[in-house]
Amino acid sequence: MTSDPKNPPLGKTASSLARLYAPQIKGKAVLTTGVSPSGLGAVFITAIAKSEPSLLILAGRNVAKIQETVQTLVAETSDSPVAIRILELDISSLDAVRNAANTVNGWTDIPHIDVVVSNAGIMAVDYKVSPEGHESQFATNHLGPFLFTNLIMGKVLASPAPRIVMVSSNGHRLCPIRFHDYNFQGGETYNKWQAYGQSKTANMLMAVSLAQKLGSKNRLLSFSLHPGVILTNLGAHLDWKTAFPLMNELDRFLGNREAQMTSLPLITPEEGAATYVFAAFDPDLSTHNGSYLTKCGVADPWVDTLKPWATSSVEAERLWKLSEELVGQEFVY
Ligand SMILES: NC(=O)c1ccc[n+]([C@@H]2O[C@H](COP(=O)([O-])OP(=O)(O)OC[C@H]3O[C@@H](n4cnc5c(N)ncnc54)[C@H](OP(=O)(O)O)[C@@H]3O)[C@@H](O)[C@H]2O)c1
């Protein structure tokens, strides 16, 4: 496949791209977080399962739901069964993350993991804190993935072509990292959309940091992405009649006229997960290490209205330091 990242193939699905990238997928061990049925993570692994990965590691907090996804995978790959392993992982809890990372690092029969897709996430939930006292969206969408990714980094860097994909969102436009008040003063200053925006900004900055710290030294490729807008369980708890006007108000406040939240073009889960397949397997992305991808291509900062707070290497390093402090462990590469 010789795709031009500046002229991405549009109208693709996860399945069609998985067929296209079959040579890149074949033989790869892929770990994906958040793989409950009908979510984008599940659609992604179901699509790539037919292209002969060596192993799919399915990580999530609800093992019964993961088993449902496994049943689909088994049914869809009956011709050439794929090796599957389940990892229990509640990414909102730092203790649970440490346990899960220990489990992964103890798998002596799995010498390396080639691709990690950090997909698990929550959106616009009411104020709540994680077991360690961090605001739940920041904890689930950023701090957990930050710790987990770093703790299993040895296995990832043992791959001949390691890659990490952070699933972010155009929702990053809603808020930079609130270094002065990342925890929303224990809920007093809480806005659930700003909290989502902060956590999705963090996903983009994490990809920037990983590319900077481990790109040239360890050949690690790292990308963040926006899948598009897809009806999944992510917003199932929201009353959209009130949620959209709220977002419009916030967008106007931020001067983001491009984001017309009331007329969001919905795409299918297969179309949304296509950018996952692109990020995880496109062979021509090495000159774009650390980039934010959308619509199966490298996002254009102007056309796709990226916020500079989510692409700045200064913000990225500041967030790395804050994250180390909050998880209580330094990761120096
Ligand atoms: N859908 C969209 O329009 C859209 C747009 C932009 C970005 N995204 C991003 O895409 C990603 C996937 O979202 P989705 O739309 O597929 O939503 P989804 O259907 O709600 O899937 C989210 C997944 O994350 C898992 N998860 C949530 N909290 C977890 C925790 N504490 N530990 C482990 N797993 C946890 C969920 O597990 P449970 O089933 O157990 O809850 C589920 O498997 C998210 O990062 C989201 O921010 C989605």
The ligand as a Tripos MOL2 file, in Angstrom:
@<TRIPOS>MOLECULE
LIG
   48    52     1     0     0
SMALL
NO_CHARGES

@<TRIPOS>ATOM
      1 N1        -18.1090    7.5450   19.2530 N.am      1 LIG1
      2 C1        -17.6300    8.7290   18.8800 C.2       1 LIG1
      3 O1        -18.3240    9.5070   18.1890 O.2       1 LIG1
      4 C2        -16.2560    9.1560   19.2510 C.ar      1 LIG1
      5 C3        -15.7860   10.3860   18.7510 C.ar      1 LIG1
      6 C4        -14.5040   10.7970   19.1040 C.ar      1 LIG1
      7 C5        -13.7180    9.9830   19.9170 C.ar      1 LIG1
      8 N2        -14.2240    8.8030   20.3910 N.ar      1 LIG1
      9 C6        -13.3490    7.9890   21.2710 C.3       1 LIG1
     10 O2        -13.4050    6.6300   20.8590 O.3       1 LIG1
     11 C7        -13.0990    5.7900   21.9660 C.3       1 LIG1
     12 C8        -14.0580    4.6210   21.9790 C.3       1 LIG1
     13 O3        -15.3440    5.1080   22.2220 O.3       1 LIG1
     14 P1        -16.6780    4.4240   21.6660 P.3       1 LIG1
     15 O4        -17.3850    5.4690   20.8950 O.co2     1 LIG1
     16 O5        -16.4110    3.1230   21.0590 O.co2     1 LIG1
     17 O6        -17.4810    4.2730   23.0350 O.3       1 LIG1
     18 P2        -17.9960    3.0000   23.8320 P.3       1 LIG1
     19 O7        -18.8350    2.1580   22.9690 O.co2     1 LIG1
     20 O8        -18.6020    3.5620   25.0800 O.co2     1 LIG1
     21 O9        -16.6610    2.2090   24.1730 O.3       1 LIG1
     22 C9        -15.8060    2.6200   25.1990 C.3       1 LIG1
     23 C10       -15.0420    1.4340   25.7060 C.3       1 LIG1
     24 O10       -14.2160    1.8710   26.7830 O.3       1 LIG1
     25 C11       -14.4220    0.9960   27.8710 C.3       1 LIG1
     26 N3        -14.1600    1.6090   29.1660 N.ar      1 LIG1
     27 C12       -14.7550    2.6680   29.7310 C.ar      1 LIG1
     28 N4        -14.2680    2.8730   30.9580 N.ar      1 LIG1
     29 C13       -13.3440    1.9180   31.1780 C.ar      1 LIG1
     30 C14       -12.4930    1.5850   32.2570 C.ar      1 LIG1
     31 N5        -12.5230    2.2610   33.4120 N.pl3     1 LIG1
     32 N6        -11.6500    0.5470   32.1120 N.ar      1 LIG1
     33 C15       -11.6130   -0.1750   30.9770 C.ar      1 LIG1
     34 N7        -12.4100    0.0730   29.9180 N.ar      1 LIG1
     35 C16       -13.2580    1.1070   30.0260 C.ar      1 LIG1
     36 C17       -15.8710    0.5740   27.7630 C.3       1 LIG1
     37 O11       -16.1130   -0.5640   28.5540 O.3       1 LIG1
     38 P3        -17.5500   -0.8540   29.2250 P.3       1 LIG1
     39 O12       -18.4080   -1.4450   28.1460 O.co2     1 LIG1
     40 O13       -17.2350   -1.8200   30.3150 O.co2     1 LIG1
     41 O14       -18.0960    0.4540   29.6950 O.co2     1 LIG1
     42 C18       -15.9580    0.3350   26.2740 C.3       1 LIG1
     43 O15       -15.4500   -0.9180   25.9420 O.3       1 LIG1
     44 C19       -13.1330    6.6780   23.2180 C.3       1 LIG1
     45 O16       -11.8050    6.9530   23.6390 O.3       1 LIG1
     46 C20       -13.7920    7.9660   22.7330 C.3       1 LIG1
     47 O17       -13.3610    9.1040   23.4430 O.3       1 LIG1
     48 C21       -15.4580    8.3640   20.0670 C.ar      1 LIG1
@<TRIPOS>BOND
     1     1     2 1
     2     2     3 2
     3     2     4 1
     4     4     5 ar
     5     4    48 ar
     6     5     6 ar
     7     6     7 ar
     8     7     8 ar
     9     8     9 1
    10     8    48 ar
    11     9    10 1
    12     9    46 1
    13    10    11 1
    14    11    12 1
    15    11    44 1
    16    12    13 1
    17    13    14 1
    18    14    15 2
    19    14    16 1
    20    14    17 1
    21    17    18 1
    22    18    19 2
    23    18    20 1
    24    18    21 1
    25    21    22 1
    26    22    23 1
    27    23    24 1
    28    23    42 1
    29    24    25 1
    30    25    26 1
    31    25    36 1
    32    26    27 ar
    33    26    35 ar
    34    27    28 ar
    35    28    29 ar
    36    29    30 ar
    37    29    35 ar
    38    30    31 1
    39    30    32 ar
    40    32    33 ar
    41    33    34 ar
    42    34    35 ar
    43    36    37 1
    44    36    42 1
    45    37    38 1
    46    38    39 2
    47    38    40 1
    48    38    41 1
    49    42    43 1
    50    44    45 1
    51    44    46 1
    52    46    47 1
@<TRIPOS>SUBSTRUCTURE
     1 LIG1         1 GROUP 0 **** ****
